[in-house]
Amino acid sequence: MDTVIIHFDYDCFYASVFEAENPALKSLPLAVQQKQIIVTCNYEARKRGLHKLQLIREAKIMCPEVVIVLGEDLTRFRDASKALYNFLKDFSWNGRVEKLGFDEVWMDVTDIIDYNLDLLNGNDLLNSFFHLSKDDPTLGFGFDGSKYIGHTYPAVAERTQPQDSAEDVLCMRLRLGSHLAQHIRHQLEERKGYTATVGISTSKLLSKLVGSVNKPKAQTTLVPPYVSSEGLESSVTTFIDSHDVGKIPGIGFKAAHKIRKHVLHRDLDFDAGLIYGGTKEKVIVRDVRLSTSMSAESLEKVLAGPGSPHGLGYRVWCLINGLDDSEVGQVRSVPKQISIEDSYIRLDTVDEVLKELRMLAKNLIKRMRLDLLETDDDGGESSFMNESEADQVDGRISDRKRWLAHPKTLRLTTRPRPPLNPDGTCTRTFSRVSRSAPLPGFVSNLQESVDALAAKLVTEALVPLFKKLHPEKSGWNLSLVNVAVTNMADTASDKKSATGRDIARMFSRQEDVLKEWRSEDRDASSGTGGGPSSNSVELVNRGVFADAPVGFEDGMKPQHSMAADEDWGDEENSVEQISTCQACGSAVPSFAMPAHQRYHLLGD
């Protein structure tokens, strides 16, 4: 409970991207179209009754003046999402900034809160200063530390005073978190032109849920008490109890369906008016939590089935009780997977499937090159590709590109519709089927065009996977096809997270790294007196000349060295001095004669 987590949810993200490109659209009802439905619309359109997943023809009847833009090309949304993520990441100290989809980001700011809590003056909270940097004490903003900023749940009038010192500390931590959240929100709007709905709490689950209480362009803090005590119910329990079980993050559509059916003891009445399915049966968390037949053990049995992970019942039971110990992920340079999909009214012939697989494979390879390639410059710095580089005429990439990671697994997923019932009705289902295989190595070839690689990938990998999923030759009636690469293996690099050193890159940069240690020829005529000959080579080591071998690594100093202005004798013209012993007549070097004479004296 010591953590402080902020959740950002960009308001009407798809529409906001178009509004950022053309600010005149902000005052108009704007809807983003994919296929024949509205995937999102701005708040001007919502005021006129438009909503997500609404059919385009219905939207035009309801609001004839609506401006509709096509949003099937996700490039602009992906680029905007990356830019906003990098902007938020710059506020983090610990690197714990996790993205969910295009429009949501969690930020663990516990370390920033700890630092500022230690510097807080409890005797003058009204004139507090929030530090945004440990190194620069002037970087930050003033704030009133005696109160929360923005909305709270429960509302201010409903909150009680802290009951103990631990709760008082938690209140102070969350107050600090609320002021930091507002500062980042304002910076996001002023510098990037995007607004966000923000939640502040102690876990990913609670921060995400509480942020949605006040929309748009607002923030909400879930305030203590977080634990029930005598006569006082936990604000966590009160808050989460009112949510529909299907709205709890981490509880998917199938799991929520099974839980509702178990609580109601009957099949559910689906709402036929929704394109992607829903139910008129509202079962809130309180109904599940207080059901006599519900517990962690019984949930394990209710949710059991093919592919269900062990411990799912306990995990869901914790979620409906407001408990979530999952950590905000560290900043990743590469995604965990790359996925491309499309939906269809009906897809059930070989020609149609091959056409769609080629399109999906082509987009997948382009995404891989966008997200997994970086450019090396001469200084060793790197940058990601842009859309134009990945979408060249021939689709080939220069030799200066390198892979950050190599996916190991290729996955194909489809969603077939079931056959009609005897009475002519169709059972609604959202079940998907998948098959995986090793990703062929040729996909990483940067010298082949995207089109050539996509055609090869379809023929050699995707078609065999499709035949395993659907052995019959026609009549599949597919409503969705998804192609993905997963199981990323980081390549070698100089980064701490890498699995090893990039030897090729290290050698390519060797000249620059060893520049100050390089051997040079010196001109004998440039010196005075007996300078080195033209064949002499001097090793320059930060101004010290040495006759040690080039490339010694043990850190020992050379045995012989001389200053740069000292003469070097000409070895070819030097003559060694020899003396003759008077006692025995032996020829002995002059420097050894004293020792030789002592030998004779000892012998006598």
Order of alpha helices (4+ residues) and beta strands (2+ residues): beta-alpha-beta-beta-alpha-alpha-beta-alpha-beta-beta-alpha-beta-beta-beta-alpha-beta-alpha-beta-alpha-alpha-alpha-alpha-alpha-beta-alpha-beta-beta-alpha-beta-beta-beta-alpha-alpha-beta-alpha-alpha-beta-beta-beta-beta-beta-beta-alpha
